[in-house]
């Protein structure tokens, strides 16, 4: 499985691996083509009627005669809406792993109860999509142009003719802002944002953020590196575009930050290192990309990796570069990093 990139990165290559995003060539090589709720019930949206409109993060307003009831979404968006009691009919993006289990990005969704239109990069079954009679398509966007994440370039026009779309930006903004926007969208679709499951999750998120801020303040010497692994390359993420890392940095976390020149070939998201140079940046804690398209720490066989001080000390934790944008799902991201900093030995 190769993740080598062309000298002039395509959009797909720029979004590969260590930045926020993704999945690039690894994704195309992996996989095949094909509940807990914080809201107020399984059919929350059905309780709301009348005209509906929402202004998305591209500045586009979608206006419909009624609240959408046939929603298709990127998997992670479907998972976030699920936590607010909104159910989608179809999803696209990483939904099932090779063994058929729910992908990490599916959250608490029952993947057996949604139509999977495409499980890998570049896969989107337009015929199945049309058969769902969609009212609305929802995805995230990871660039300034508002490109819909996981909607294939070659079929985007056909897809656009079947239903309007809404985009929530995960580009160059902080996690808390994106969470607020997803909550606004869920509320517009009928979610009860005052339900105890929602309000309690928000309280836990705020408490976790305060804990992380306190940990970072108490241990400013602890250096954290955000990485991602492929068979050929190790990616060191910068913080300037990733919504999770930007937020953690704003709370005081001391991150490894590759120079802008080094990140240029990765579209500003990350620096690519050979495995021989994986020790370029000293780090006390390493956060590793948890997506199924990447090699997980337990499966990395490179000797240079195993000799890293943070690895030898057992100071490696998971990172979700495409977090599910519900407060419930983001609490552990903050808590795990806070604990790692609190407990870390200074090894770099």
C-alpha positions as a Markdown table, in Angstrom:
| # | Residue | x | y | z |
|---|---|---|---|---|
| 1 | Unk | 0.0 | 0.0 | 0.0 |
| 2 | Unk | 1.8 | 3.1 | -1.2 |
| 3 | Unk | 1.3 | 6.7 | -0.2 |
| 4 | Unk | 3.9 | 8.2 | -2.5 |
| 5 | Unk | 2.8 | 11.6 | -3.8 |
| 6 | Unk | 3.4 | 13.3 | -7.1 |
| 7 | Unk | 5.9 | 16.1 | -7.3 |
| 8 | Unk | 3.0 | 18.6 | -7.8 |
| 9 | Unk | 0.3 | 17.5 | -5.3 |
| 10 | Unk | -3.2 | 17.2 | -6.5 |
| 11 | Unk | -6.1 | 18.3 | -4.2 |
| 12 | Unk | -6.3 | 14.7 | -3.1 |
| 13 | Unk | -2.6 | 14.5 | -2.4 |
| 14 | Unk | -2.6 | 17.7 | -0.5 |
| 15 | Unk | -5.3 | 16.3 | 1.7 |
| 16 | Unk | -3.4 | 13.1 | 2.3 |
| 17 | Unk | -2.3 | 11.8 | 5.6 |
| 18 | Unk | -0.9 | 14.1 | 8.2 |
| 19 | Unk | -2.8 | 17.3 | 7.8 |
| 20 | Unk | -6.4 | 17.1 | 8.7 |
| 21 | Unk | -7.3 | 15.1 | 6.2 |
| 22 | Unk | -6.7 | 12.5 | 4.7 |
| 23 | Unk | -6.8 | 9.7 | 2.8 |
| 24 | Unk | -5.1 | 10.3 | -0.5 |
| 25 | Unk | -3.5 | 7.4 | -2.2 |
| 26 | Unk | -3.7 | 5.2 | 0.9 |
| 27 | Unk | -7.4 | 5.5 | 0.9 |
| 28 | Unk | -7.8 | 4.5 | -2.8 |
| 29 | Unk | -5.8 | 1.4 | -2.1 |
| 30 | Unk | -7.8 | 0.4 | 1.0 |
| 31 | Unk | -11.2 | -1.1 | 1.3 |
| 32 | Unk | -14.0 | -1.8 | -1.2 |
| 33 | Unk | -16.7 | 0.2 | -2.8 |
| 34 | Unk | -19.3 | -0.4 | -1.2 |
| 35 | Unk | -26.8 | 4.6 | 19.8 |
| 36 | Unk | -26.3 | 6.8 | 21.7 |
| 37 | Unk | -28.3 | 10.0 | 21.1 |
| 38 | Unk | -27.9 | 13.3 | 22.8 |
| 39 | Unk | -31.1 | 14.6 | 21.2 |
| 40 | Unk | -34.7 | 13.9 | 21.9 |
| 41 | Unk | -35.5 | 10.9 | 19.9 |
| 42 | Unk | -35.1 | 9.0 | 16.6 |
| 43 | Unk | -37.4 | 11.1 | 14.5 |
| 44 | Unk | -36.7 | 14.6 | 15.9 |
| 45 | Unk | -36.8 | 16.2 | 12.5 |
| 46 | Unk | -40.2 | 14.8 | 11.7 |
| 47 | Unk | -41.7 | 16.9 | 14.6 |
| 48 | Unk | -40.7 | 20.1 | 12.9 |
| 49 | Unk | -42.6 | 21.3 | 9.8 |
| 50 | Unk | -42.9 | 24.4 | 7.7 |
| 51 | Unk | -40.3 | 26.3 | 5.7 |
| 52 | Unk | -36.6 | 25.6 | 6.4 |
| 53 | Unk | -33.5 | 27.5 | 5.6 |
| 54 | Unk | -29.9 | 27.4 | 6.6 |
| 55 | Unk | -26.9 | 29.5 | 5.7 |
| 56 | Unk | -23.8 | 27.3 | 5.4 |
| 57 | Unk | -20.1 | 28.0 | 5.8 |
| 58 | Unk | -19.7 | 28.7 | 2.1 |
| 59 | Unk | -22.1 | 31.6 | 2.6 |
| 60 | Unk | -24.8 | 29.8 | 0.6 |
| 61 | Unk | -28.4 | 29.7 | 1.9 |
| 62 | Unk | -30.5 | 26.6 | 1.2 |
| 63 | Unk | -34.3 | 27.3 | 1.5 |
| 64 | Unk | -36.9 | 24.5 | 1.3 |
| 65 | Unk | -40.6 | 24.3 | 1.8 |
| 66 | Unk | -40.2 | 21.9 | 4.7 |
| 67 | Unk | -37.5 | 20.5 | 7.1 |
| 68 | Unk | -35.5 | 18.0 | 5.2 |
| 69 | Unk | -36.4 | 14.4 | 6.1 |
| 70 | Unk | -34.3 | 12.5 | 3.5 |
| 71 | Unk | -30.8 | 13.6 | 4.4 |
| 72 | Unk | -27.6 | 12.1 | 3.0 |
| 73 | Unk | -24.3 | 13.1 | 4.6 |
| 74 | Unk | -20.6 | 12.5 | 4.9 |
| 75 | Unk | -20.2 | 9.7 | 7.4 |
| 76 | Unk | -18.7 | 11.9 | 10.1 |
| 77 | Unk | -21.5 | 14.4 | 9.7 |
| 78 | Unk | -24.1 | 11.7 | 9.9 |
| 79 | Unk | -22.4 | 10.5 | 13.1 |
| 80 | Unk | -22.5 | 14.0 | 14.6 |
| 81 | Unk | -26.2 | 14.5 | 13.7 |
| 82 | Unk | -27.0 | 11.1 | 15.2 |
| 83 | Unk | -25.7 | 12.4 | 18.6 |
| 84 | Unk | -28.3 | 15.2 | 18.3 |
| 85 | Unk | -31.2 | 12.8 | 17.4 |
| 86 | Unk | -31.2 | 13.5 | 13.7 |
| 87 | Unk | -31.0 | 10.4 | 11.5 |
| 88 | Unk | -29.7 | 10.3 | 8.0 |
| 89 | Unk | -30.8 | 7.9 | 5.2 |
| 90 | Unk | -27.5 | 7.6 | 3.4 |
| 91 | Unk | -23.8 | 8.2 | 4.0 |
| 92 | Unk | -20.6 | 8.5 | 2.0 |
| 93 | Unk | -17.1 | 8.2 | 3.3 |
| 94 | Unk | -15.4 | 5.7 | 5.6 |
| 95 | Unk | -18.3 | 3.8 | 7.2 |
| 96 | Unk | -17.2 | 0.2 | 7.4 |
| 97 | Unk | -13.8 | -1.3 | 7.9 |
| 98 | Unk | -12.5 | -4.3 | 5.9 |
| 99 | Unk | -14.1 | -6.7 | 8.5 |
| 100 | Unk | -17.5 | -5.0 | 8.2 |
| 101 | Unk | -17.3 | -3.2 | 11.6 |
| 102 | Unk | -18.2 | 0.4 | 11.9 |
| 103 | Unk | -15.4 | 2.8 | 11.0 |
| 104 | Unk | -14.1 | 5.1 | 13.7 |
| 105 | Unk | -15.8 | 8.0 | 11.8 |
| 106 | Unk | -19.2 | 6.3 | 12.0 |
| 107 | Unk | -19.4 | 7.0 | 15.7 |
| 108 | Unk | -22.6 | 5.6 | 17.3 |
| 109 | Unk | -24.5 | 5.3 | 14.0 |
| 110 | Unk | -26.0 | 1.8 | 13.3 |
| 111 | Unk | -24.3 | 1.4 | 9.9 |
| 112 | Unk | -26.6 | -1.4 | 9.0 |
| 113 | Unk | -29.5 | 1.0 | 9.0 |
| 114 | Unk | -28.1 | 3.5 | 6.5 |
| 115 | Unk | -27.4 | 3.2 | 2.8 |
| 116 | Unk | -23.7 | 3.4 | 2.1 |
| 117 | Unk | -23.2 | 5.3 | -1.1 |
| 118 | Unk | -19.4 | 4.9 | -1.1 |
| 119 | Unk | -16.9 | 3.7 | 1.5 |
| 120 | Unk | -13.7 | 4.9 | 0.0 |
| 121 | Unk | -12.3 | 8.1 | -1.6 |
| 122 | Unk | -13.7 | 8.6 | -5.1 |
| 123 | Unk | -16.7 | 6.3 | -4.6 |
| 124 | Unk | -20.2 | 7.7 | -4.6 |
| 125 | Unk | -23.1 | 5.7 | -6.1 |
| 126 | Unk | -25.2 | 8.4 | -7.8 |
| 127 | Unk | -27.9 | 5.9 | -8.7 |
| 128 | Unk | -28.4 | 4.8 | -5.1 |
| 129 | Unk | -28.3 | 8.4 | -4.1 |
| 130 | Unk | -31.1 | 9.3 | -6.5 |
| 131 | Unk | -33.1 | 6.3 | -5.3 |
| 132 | Unk | -33.1 | 7.8 | -1.8 |
| 133 | Unk | -35.0 | 10.9 | -3.1 |
| 134 | Unk | -32.7 | 13.2 | -1.1 |
| 135 | Unk | -33.9 | 16.5 | 0.2 |
| 136 | Unk | -30.4 | 17.6 | 1.3 |
| 137 | Unk | -26.7 | 16.6 | 1.2 |
| 138 | Unk | -24.4 | 17.6 | 4.0 |
| 139 | Unk | -20.7 | 17.4 | 4.2 |
| 140 | Unk | -17.7 | 19.2 | 5.6 |
| 141 | Unk | -15.2 | 21.2 | 3.7 |
| 142 | Unk | -11.4 | 21.4 | 4.1 |
| 143 | Unk | -10.5 | 24.2 | 1.8 |
| 144 | Unk | -11.2 | 27.9 | 1.3 |
| 145 | Unk | -13.2 | 27.1 | -1.9 |
| 146 | Unk | -15.8 | 25.2 | 0.0 |
| 147 | Unk | -15.2 | 21.9 | -1.8 |
| 148 | Unk | -17.6 | 19.2 | -0.4 |
| 149 | Unk | -15.5 | 16.6 | 1.3 |
| 150 | Unk | -15.7 | 13.1 | -0.3 |
| 151 | Unk | -18.0 | 14.3 | -3.1 |
| 152 | Unk | -16.1 | 13.1 | -6.2 |
| 153 | Unk | -15.0 | 15.8 | -8.6 |
| 154 | Unk | -16.0 | 13.8 | -11.6 |
| 155 | Unk | -19.6 | 13.3 | -10.4 |
| 156 | Unk | -20.2 | 16.4 | -8.4 |
| 157 | Unk | -22.4 | 18.1 | -11.0 |
| 158 | Unk | -24.7 | 15.1 | -11.3 |
| 159 | Unk | -24.9 | 14.9 | -7.5 |
| 160 | Unk | -25.6 | 18.6 | -7.2 |
| 161 | Unk | -28.6 | 18.4 | -9.5 |
| 162 | Unk | -30.4 | 15.9 | -7.3 |
| 163 | Unk | -30.5 | 17.9 | -4.0 |
| 164 | Unk | -29.1 | 21.1 | -2.5 |
| 165 | Unk | -26.1 | 20.9 | -0.3 |
| 166 | Unk | -24.9 | 22.3 | 3.0 |
| 167 | Unk | -21.2 | 22.6 | 4.0 |
| 168 | Unk | -19.8 | 22.9 | 7.5 |
| 169 | Unk | -16.2 | 24.2 | 7.4 |
| 170 | Unk | -13.4 | 22.2 | 9.1 |
| 171 | Unk | -10.8 | 24.4 | 7.5 |
| 172 | Unk | -8.6 | 26.9 | 9.3 |
| 173 | Unk | -10.9 | 27.4 | 12.3 |
| 174 | Unk | -11.0 | 26.1 | 15.8 |
| 175 | Unk | -12.8 | 23.0 | 16.9 |
| 176 | Unk | -15.2 | 24.8 | 19.2 |
| 177 | Unk | -16.4 | 27.0 | 16.4 |
| 178 | Unk | -17.1 | 24.0 | 14.1 |
| 179 | Unk | -18.9 | 22.3 | 17.0 |
| 180 | Unk | -21.1 | 25.4 | 17.4 |
| 181 | Unk | -22.0 | 25.4 | 13.7 |
| 182 | Unk | -22.9 | 21.7 | 13.7 |
| 183 | Unk | -25.1 | 22.3 | 16.7 |
| 184 | Unk | -26.8 | 25.1 | 14.8 |
| 185 | Unk | -27.4 | 22.9 | 11.8 |
| 186 | Unk | -28.8 | 20.1 | 14.0 |
| 187 | Unk | -31.2 | 22.5 | 15.7 |
| 188 | Unk | -32.4 | 23.8 | 12.4 |
| 189 | Unk | -33.2 | 20.1 | 11.4 |
| 190 | Unk | -35.2 | 19.6 | 14.5 |
| 191 | Unk | -32.8 | 18.7 | 17.3 |
| 192 | Unk | -33.7 | 19.6 | 20.8 |
| 193 | Unk | -30.5 | 21.4 | 21.8 |
| 194 | Unk | -31.8 | 21.9 | 25.4 |
| 195 | Unk | -32.1 | 18.1 | 25.9 |
| 196 | Unk | -30.1 | 16.9 | 28.8 |
| 197 | Unk | -27.9 | 14.7 | 26.6 |
| 198 | Unk | -26.8 | 17.8 | 24.7 |
| 199 | Unk | -26.4 | 20.2 | 27.6 |
| 200 | Unk | -24.5 | 17.6 | 29.7 |
| 201 | Unk | -22.1 | 16.9 | 26.8 |
| 202 | Unk | -21.4 | 20.6 | 26.4 |
| 203 | Unk | -20.6 | 20.8 | 30.1 |
| 204 | Unk | -18.3 | 17.9 | 29.9 |
| 205 | Unk | -16.6 | 19.4 | 26.8 |
| 206 | Unk | -16.1 | 22.7 | 28.7 |
| 207 | Unk | -14.7 | 20.9 | 31.7 |
| 208 | Unk | -12.3 | 18.9 | 29.5 |
| 209 | Unk | -11.1 | 22.1 | 27.8 |
| 210 | Unk | -10.4 | 23.6 | 31.2 |
| 211 | Unk | -8.5 | 20.5 | 32.2 |
| 212 | Unk | -6.4 | 20.6 | 29.0 |
| 213 | Unk | -5.7 | 24.3 | 29.5 |
| 214 | Unk | -4.6 | 23.6 | 33.1 |
| 215 | Unk | -2.4 | 20.7 | 32.1 |
| 216 | Unk | -0.7 | 22.7 | 29.3 |
| 217 | Unk | -0.1 | 25.5 | 31.7 |
| 218 | Unk | 1.4 | 23.2 | 34.4 |
| 219 | Unk | 3.6 | 21.3 | 31.9 |
| 220 | Unk | 4.7 | 23.8 | 29.3 |
| 221 | Unk | 7.9 | 21.9 | 28.7 |
| 222 | Unk | 6.0 | 18.9 | 27.3 |
| 223 | Unk | 6.3 | 18.9 | 23.5 |
| 224 | Unk | 3.5 | 17.3 | 21.5 |
| 225 | Unk | 3.9 | 16.0 | 17.9 |
| 226 | Unk | 0.9 | 15.2 | 15.7 |
| 227 | Unk | 1.8 | 12.4 | 13.3 |
| 228 | Unk | 0.4 | 10.1 | 10.7 |
| 229 | Unk | 1.9 | 6.9 | 9.2 |
| 230 | Unk | 1.9 | 5.3 | 5.8 |
| 231 | Unk | 4.2 | 2.5 | 4.5 |
| 232 | Unk | 6.6 | 4.9 | 2.9 |
| 233 | Unk | 6.3 | 8.2 | 4.8 |
| 234 | Unk | 5.7 | 9.7 | 8.2 |
| 235 | Unk | 3.7 | 13.0 | 8.3 |
| 236 | Unk | 4.2 | 15.7 | 10.9 |
| 237 | Unk | 1.1 | 17.9 | 11.0 |
| 238 | Unk | 1.3 | 21.6 | 11.5 |
| 239 | Unk | -1.4 | 23.3 | 13.6 |
| 240 | Unk | -2.4 | 26.2 | 11.4 |
| 241 | Unk | -5.1 | 24.6 | 9.4 |
| 242 | Unk | -6.4 | 21.7 | 11.5 |
| 243 | Unk | -9.4 | 22.5 | 13.6 |
| 244 | Unk | -8.4 | 20.2 | 16.5 |
| 245 | Unk | -4.8 | 21.3 | 16.7 |
| 246 | Unk | -5.6 | 25.0 | 16.3 |
| 247 | Unk | -8.0 | 24.6 | 19.3 |
| 248 | Unk | -5.6 | 22.6 | 21.4 |
| 249 | Unk | -2.9 | 25.2 | 20.7 |
| 250 | Unk | -5.2 | 28.0 | 21.7 |
| 251 | Unk | -5.5 | 26.2 | 25.1 |
| 252 | Unk | -1.7 | 26.3 | 25.5 |
| 253 | Unk | -0.5 | 23.0 | 24.2 |
| 254 | Unk | 3.1 | 23.1 | 23.1 |
| 255 | Unk | 3.2 | 21.5 | 19.6 |
| 256 | Unk | 5.9 | 20.7 | 17.2 |
| 257 | Unk | 5.4 | 23.0 | 14.3 |
| 258 | Unk | 7.3 | 22.3 | 11.0 |
| 259 | Unk | 8.4 | 25.4 | 9.2 |
| 260 | Unk | 6.1 | 26.8 | 6.5 |
| 261 | Unk | 8.6 | 25.9 | 3.8 |
| 262 | Unk | 8.7 | 22.2 | 4.9 |
| 263 | Unk | 4.8 | 22.1 | 4.9 |
| 264 | Unk | 4.5 | 23.7 | 1.4 |
| 265 | Unk | 4.5 | 20.4 | -0.5 |
| 266 | Unk | 1.7 | 19.2 | 1.8 |
| 267 | Unk | -0.5 | 22.2 | 1.0 |
| 268 | Unk | 0.5 | 23.9 | 4.3 |
| 269 | Unk | -0.9 | 21.0 | 6.3 |
| 270 | Unk | 2.1 | 18.8 | 7.0 |
| 271 | Unk | 5.7 | 17.9 | 6.4 |
| 272 | Unk | 6.5 | 14.5 | 4.9 |
| 273 | Unk | 9.5 | 12.6 | 6.4 |
| 274 | Unk | 11.1 | 9.4 | 5.3 |
| 275 | Unk | 11.1 | 6.8 | 8.1 |
| 276 | Unk | 14.9 | 7.3 | 8.3 |
| 277 | Unk | 14.2 | 10.8 | 9.4 |
| 278 | Unk | 11.3 | 10.2 | 11.7 |
| 279 | Unk | 13.4 | 11.5 | 14.7 |
| 280 | Unk | 13.8 | 15.0 | 13.1 |
| 281 | Unk | 11.6 | 16.6 | 15.8 |
| 282 | Unk | 12.0 | 15.8 | 19.5 |
| 283 | Unk | 8.7 | 15.1 | 21.2 |
| 284 | Unk | 7.5 | 13.9 | 24.6 |
| 285 | Unk | 4.0 | 12.9 | 23.4 |
| 286 | Unk | 3.0 | 11.7 | 20.0 |
| 287 | Unk | -0.6 | 11.9 | 18.8 |
| 288 | Unk | -1.2 | 9.5 | 15.9 |
| 289 | Unk | -3.9 | 9.6 | 13.3 |
| 290 | Unk | -6.6 | 7.1 | 14.2 |
| 291 | Unk | -8.3 | 6.8 | 10.8 |
| 292 | Unk | -8.6 | 3.4 | 9.1 |
| 293 | Unk | -6.7 | 4.7 | 6.1 |
| 294 | Unk | -3.5 | 5.1 | 8.1 |
| 295 | Unk | -1.1 | 2.6 | 9.7 |
| 296 | Unk | -1.8 | 2.4 | 13.5 |
| 297 | Unk | 1.1 | 2.6 | 16.0 |
| 298 | Unk | 0.8 | -1.1 | 17.0 |
| 299 | Unk | 1.4 | -2.0 | 13.3 |
| 300 | Unk | 4.4 | 0.2 | 12.6 |
| 301 | Unk | 7.4 | -2.0 | 12.1 |
| 302 | Unk | 10.0 | 0.6 | 11.4 |
| 303 | Unk | 13.0 | 0.4 | 13.8 |
| 304 | Unk | 13.4 | 4.2 | 13.7 |
| 305 | Unk | 9.9 | 4.6 | 15.1 |
| 306 | Unk | 10.4 | 2.1 | 17.9 |
| 307 | Unk | 13.5 | 4.0 | 19.0 |
| 308 | Unk | 11.7 | 7.3 | 19.5 |
| 309 | Unk | 11.8 | 8.3 | 23.1 |
| 310 | Unk | 8.1 | 8.9 | 23.3 |
| 311 | Unk | 7.4 | 5.5 | 21.8 |
| 312 | Unk | 9.8 | 3.8 | 24.2 |
| 313 | Unk | 8.1 | 5.6 | 27.1 |
| 314 | Unk | 4.6 | 4.5 | 26.0 |
| 315 | Unk | 3.6 | 8.2 | 25.4 |
| 316 | Unk | 1.7 | 7.7 | 22.2 |
| 317 | Unk | -2.0 | 8.5 | 22.0 |
| 318 | Unk | -4.7 | 8.6 | 19.3 |
| 319 | Unk | -5.7 | 11.7 | 17.4 |
| 320 | Unk | -8.8 | 12.2 | 15.3 |
| 321 | Unk | -7.9 | 14.6 | 12.5 |
| 322 | Unk | -11.5 | 14.5 | 11.3 |
| 323 | Unk | -13.3 | 14.6 | 14.6 |
| 324 | Unk | -17.0 | 13.8 | 14.8 |
| 325 | Unk | -18.4 | 17.3 | 15.4 |
| 326 | Unk | -20.6 | 16.6 | 18.4 |
| 327 | Unk | -19.6 | 17.7 | 21.9 |
| 328 | Unk | -20.0 | 14.1 | 23.2 |
| 329 | Unk | -17.5 | 12.7 | 20.7 |
| 330 | Unk | -15.0 | 15.5 | 21.3 |
| 331 | Unk | -14.8 | 15.3 | 25.0 |
| 332 | Unk | -12.4 | 12.2 | 24.9 |
| 333 | Unk | -10.1 | 14.0 | 22.5 |
| 334 | Unk | -9.5 | 16.7 | 25.1 |
| 335 | Unk | -9.4 | 14.4 | 28.1 |
| 336 | Unk | -6.9 | 12.0 | 26.5 |
| 337 | Unk | -4.5 | 14.8 | 25.5 |
| 338 | Unk | -4.8 | 16.4 | 29.0 |
| 339 | Unk | -4.1 | 13.1 | 30.7 |
| 340 | Unk | -1.1 | 12.4 | 28.4 |
| 341 | Unk | 0.4 | 15.8 | 29.2 |
| 342 | Unk | -0.3 | 15.4 | 32.9 |
| 343 | Unk | 1.3 | 12.0 | 33.1 |
| 344 | Unk | 4.2 | 12.5 | 30.6 |
| 345 | Unk | 7.8 | 12.0 | 31.4 |
| 346 | Unk | 10.1 | 14.6 | 29.8 |
| 347 | Unk | 11.9 | 12.4 | 27.3 |
| 348 | Unk | 12.8 | 14.8 | 24.5 |
